[in-house]
Amino acid sequence: MTDFKRIAIEQFEMNIQVLKNKPNDAVARSYMLGVMMAKHLTDEHVEMAKRYVIE
């Protein structure tokens, strides 16, 4: 099984470094916005996201 928490932490740290150097980087900003919004997603949304990203 994929370790989503580990992947999320690694991506979070990577995007923080990008934003420190380039605060207007669209991809990093989009990722961070997704992280902030993720806590509001339902299980149905999470399963849908996994289906599109992983499968």
ABEGO torsion letter per residue (X at the ends): XBBAAAAAAAAAAAAAAAAAABAABAAAAAAAAAAAAAAABBAAAAAAAAAAAAX
